[in-house]
């Protein structure tokens, strides 16, 4: 199964929220076929819980990250990931500096959303094949000087701020993660499990 890795600095604020929202968004699209999602930090505070502000803000939007524990970014995990998403440009650059061969599948979250939303719709046979094709196409588009907004490629770091700042980040991430799931895997939702109904 494909693996998506989300990266920030300490792995206690932004990336745990994004991990939770991406897991939910991918699961809604693909069910049991959804990619695995993990997160780590370039200076991960290994073993630390997510910031209480992150936990509270994510919970208000229906995602529980209370069990999260921070991890430091490892080269083997980078190399084994189908997609690496930096919360800001410095995180994407740190990943590529560590493992240069993953450049073509490393993006900031906002950068990748803008890229895939500019691509024509495709329908690959499997989620893994579709993910690989969409990322390759996004990288080709990026190489041709895609007109994104490099001044707005990062998610604000709320560390040390009031709860309202964490809420703003969670709102931002919820929207971008939902858009990414649609851009990568289309608008169709996963079918309901057998024997259950959907409201």
N, C-alpha and C positions, 0 to 999 in steps of 0.2 A: 504494500500500500504506500502511496506517495506520502511524503512528509513535508510539512510547511514549518519553517522556523522563523519566529518573530524575535527581533533583537532591539533592545534599548541599552541604556547604560548600566543601571543597577539591577534590572529585572525585578523591580518591586513596584513600579508605578504604571508606566504605559504598556509595556509588553505583556504583563499578565492580563490586563483588561482586553487588549487586542486578541490575545490567545483565546480567551473565553468567548468573545464575540465571533471570531472566525470559526471556532469549533461549532457554535450554534448555527451560524449562517451556512457553513458547508453541510452540516447535518441536515438542515432543512431542504437543501438542494438534492443531496445524494444519499441520505440515510446511512446505512451501514457501509456504503462505498465511499464515504467522505474521506478526504486526506486526514492523516493524523496532524495535529497541531501542537507545537511545543514552543517554549520561549527561553531566552537566555540573555545575559547581559555582557557587554564588553568589559565591564568591571563588576561582574555579578557579585552581589553580597551573598555568597553561598550559604544556603540554609535559612536566610531571612524570610519572614512572611511578607506577603504583599502589604504595601502601605495601607493603614486603616482607611484612608481616604479613597484609595482604589477599590478596596473591598466594598465600602459603602456605596460608592458611585456605581459600580458594576451591579451590585445587588438591586439597586433602585431600577435598573434596566433589565432585571430578570436573569442575571448571570452570577453564579456563586463562585468566587475565586478565593474563598477563605482558606482552602487547603493548599494554596500555592506556596512553594518554597523556591527561593531564588537559586539560579545556577549560573555559573560562569561559562561563557562561550567556549566551545571546544572545537578544534580543527576537524576532528573526525565527524562530529555532528553537522558541521557546515557542509563537508564534502558529501554526506549522506542525505542531504535535504534536496528535494526537487525544487523548492522555492525558498528564498531567504528574503524577508521583509524587514527593512530597517525602519524604525520609528522616525528617524531623521537621517539626513544625508551622511552625517559623520558615522552612523552605525553601518550603513551600506558600505562606505569606504573602508571601515575597519574590517569588515568581513572579507572584502576583496583583497585587502592587504595581507590578511592571514592565509587565505586560500584563493589565489588568483584565478584558478580554473573555474570558479563558480560565478565569474563576472556576469555571464549571459543570463543567469537566473537569480540575480540579486538586484533588488529594487527598493526604493522607499515605497511605503504603502500608497501614498497619494500618487506617486509617479506611475505605479503599475495600474492603478484604477484609471487614470487618464489615458494611458496607452491602450488598455484592453477595451475601453469604451469607444475608442476610435477605430477599432478593427471590425471588419465584416463578421457577421455571425457565421459560425461553423458548427457542424454536428459530428463530432468524432464518436467512434463506437464505444469507447470506455472512458471513464473519468480521468484515468491516468494519461491516456493518449491525448485527450482533449487538453488537459493541463499542460502537457509538454508542448503541444502545438501552439496553444495560446501564448505561452511564455516565449517560445522561439519567434513568433510573429511580433510580439511586443518588443523583444530585443532588436529585431530588424528595424522596426519603426523608430525606436530610440536612436539607432545608429544613423538614421537619416534626418537627424536634427528635429525630431518631433517638437512642436511648439507647445511645451508645457509651461509651467510657472516655477522656475527653480527657486524663487524667493518664498514659495509656499509649499515646500516639499516635506516639511517636518510637522510632527505632532508635538505640541507644547509639553514641556516637562513640568508637572505640577508639584514636584517634590518640595516639601516645606511650605506649601501654600494652604489656604483654607479649603474647606470641603467644596465650596462653589467652583473652585478651579478644577478639582477632580471631576465634578459633574460636567463641566464644560468639555473636558478631555474625553470623558466617557460618551457624551453625546456625539462628539466629533468622530470618535473611533467607531461607534455603532453605525453611523452612516457610511463611513468609508469601507468598513468591513462588509456591510450588506451589499454595497455597490460592487466590491471586488468579487463576491460570490456570484453575482449575476453576470459580471463581465467575463468571468472564467468559465462558468458552468451553465449559463442561460437562466431564463426566468422560471422554468418548470420546477415545481416542488417535488420532493421525494414522495412516492406513494405511501399512503398510510399502511402500517403493518397489518397483516392479515388478522381479521377478527376485531379490529378497532375501528372506530369512526372518528372523523375529523369535524370539528365544529366550524 
